[in-house]
Amino acid sequence: MWLSRDERRLLRGYYGLIGDLHADESFRIDDLATLLTFWGYRRKIPTYQDHALPENPVVGHEVMRNAIRTLIQKRNRVKKANGLLVARNLIKVTPHNGDDGVVNISLTLDGFDLGRKYANWFEWSGHWFEAYRNHWLWLIFATIGGSLLVKLWERIWG
């Protein structure tokens, strides 16, 4: 199954962070937004129990407003992707007891297997090709590539 970009990145990150079947870990949603970046799954995100309180630097109102807007957008992306992963039965998400911005996440068997595929580039590229092997763009690429090869053949041995 080929997932959307946010779902792929989160599942790959969950596989790297949890790394065990049916293990339950607690994470802050704000920290999980780091997984949405290109190389985010390679970063170590602290669990809720290991999380230190951030320092509050003094910043301007405009900077704070932009930071809050970005944070809300990232939270919504994580919540939406988590909801889709839960609907596909790849992960289990339960709210944390005390904090609204914290969720408990565990991988199902299908989520563990798919996360392992997305974490390995060789398996990921094969999975991508399997999903798009019948796409109409391959016909255009093959036509252009074939005509270039014929012209090259005629020029060399012509």
N, C-alpha and C positions, 0 to 999 in steps of 0.2 A: 504494500500500500504506500503510495506516495503522498506525503502530507504537505501542508502549506509551510512556508518558510519559518514562521514563528513556532509552529508545532514541532517541526523537525529540530530546530535549535533547542527548544525546551526539552524535548525528549532525549536528545543527545546529551544535554547538560545534566538531566536527571540521572541518566545512566552513569555518567562520570562522577556525579556527586554521591549518589546512593550506592550504586554498584552491587546491590544485592537484591535478590528476589524477595518481595514482600517485606522488606525492611522499611520502617516508618521513620522519616526525618522531618523536622520542623524547620521551615525557612521563612524569612520575611519576604513579602511580595516585592518590596523595593529592591532587595538583593537579587531576586530571581530575574528582574528586568535586565541584569547584566548578561544573562544567557542569550538575550535576543540579539546581541552584537555578533559580528562575524566570527571572531575568535573567542567569544565569551565562554564557551563550554570548556576551554582550557584553564579558565581561572577558577581558583578555589573560593567558593562562597561559604562564609561561616554559617553553621546551623544556628538556630534560634538560641540554643543554650550557650553557644560560644560567642554570641554577638556582643560587642562592646558598644557602649553608648557613644554616638558621634559628638564631636565638639561642635559648638555653635559659633562659627565666625560671624563677625558683624559684616553684613553686605547691604547693598542698596535695595530699595523697593523694587526697581525694575529687574534686577538680577534675581531677587527672591520670587517675583511673580513668574518669570520665565522658568525658573527651576521647579516651581510648583506645577505649572502647566505641563512641563515635560514629565514630571513624576506621575501626574494623573494619567497622561497618555500611555506611559509605560505600564502602569498598573492595569489599565484597561486591556492592553494587549496581552499581558500575562494572564489575566482572568479569562479573557476570551479563548486564548489558546488552551488553557487548562480545562475549560469547559468542553472544548472540542475533543481533547485527549480523553477526558472522562467519558464522553458520549461514545467514543470509539473503543472503550474498555481497555485503554493502554496504561492509564494511571488511576490511582484512587486519591482523591483530595478530600480531606476533612478539615474543618476549621479548628484552629487552636483554642484551647479552653479560655485563656485570659485575654488574648490580644486579637483585635480585628484584622490587623495587617499581617498576620502569621497564619500559614497553612501547614498541615501535615501531609506529606506526599509519600506515596509508596508506588512501586512499579508492579504491574501485573506481569504474567508470563509473556503475553504478546508484546507489552510495552518494553520488557527487558530485552527480548529478542530484536525488536525493531530499533531500540536505542543502541544496541551493540552494532547493528548494521550501519546506522548513521554515524557512529563514532569511528568506524574504520573506513578510510577513503576508498579502498579497493572495493569493498562490499557496497558502499554508498553509490559509487559510480555505476556499478552493475545494476543496482536497484533503480537508479535514475534511467539508465538505458532501457531497462525492462518496462518502465512506465511510459516512455516516449518513443519506443522503437517503431510504432506505426503512425507517427505524427506526419502531417503533410509536408512539413519543412524538409524532411529527409529527401523527398522527391525532388524538391528544388535544388538542394545541395548536390544530390547525385547527378542531376542534369547538368548543372554548371561545372561540377568537377569532371564529369565525363567529357564534356565538350573541350575543356582545357587540356585534358589528357590526349584527346584526339589531335588537337592543334599542336601540342608538344611532340607527339609521335610523328606527325607529318613534317614538322620542322627538322627534327633530328634525322629521320630515316626517309624522308620524303620524296 
